Amino acid sequence: MPEYGLTSWALELRPRAIEIHVLERAFRNMIVPIIGRIDNKCLLLDLRTVLDNEIIELSSSIVRFFGTEKELP
């Protein structure tokens, strides 16, 4: 067990129309995989692992997956 925890932020996804394990598998199988962990019926994406220049690509992939495509800044 680690002695010290690392401070981080997580994006919590709680889909209503899809089972959480199906979402996790679908994200892992994307062209650019999105890797998260399941906790308490939600998918957590640890943003400590996302570089600043990857944020737009990550958010665009999530928006496309859920079918609510809109322009991001």
N, C-alpha and C positions, 0 to 999 in steps of 0.2 A: 504494500500500500504506500502511495506517495505521502510524504510528510506535509507537503504544502500544496494547497490548491492554487490554480491559476484563475485570475479574474477573467471573465468572458461574458459575452452577450450571445443569446440564442434567439433565433427566429422560430417561433412555435406555430406549426401548421396543424389545424384540427379540421380535416375535411369532413363534410357532411354526407357527400354522395358516393364516397369510395372508402373501402376499408383501409385502415392505416398501413397494414403490411403490403397491400397492393400499391399504395402510393410510394412507399419506401422502395419497393422493387422497381417500379416504373422510373423513379428518379435515378436509381443506380444504373438503369439500362439506357439512359439518354446518351446522345452522342458525346456530350461533355457531362459525365456523371455528376449527380448531386448526392453527396453522401451525408446522411444524418443518422440519428439514433431515435428509436422509439422509446417513449417514456410516458406513462399515464395516458395512453390512447391518443398521443399526438406525436408528430415527427419534429424533432429538434434539429435545427441546423446551427452548428457552432460557428458564429461569425468571426471568431478568432482565427479560423482557418481560411477565411476569404480575404484576398488581397483587395486593396482599394480599386484597382483596375479590373477586378472581376465582378464587382457589385452589379453593374448594369446587365452583364451577361446572365448572372444568377437570377436577378429579378425578372428579366425578360423570359427566361426559360420557365420560371414558375408561372408567370402570367399566361404564356402560350399553353402550358400544360392544362391549366384550368379553363382555357377557352375564352378568356376575357381580354383579348388583345387590345391594348391601348398604348399610345405613345408614351414612352418614359423619357424623362429629361436626360 
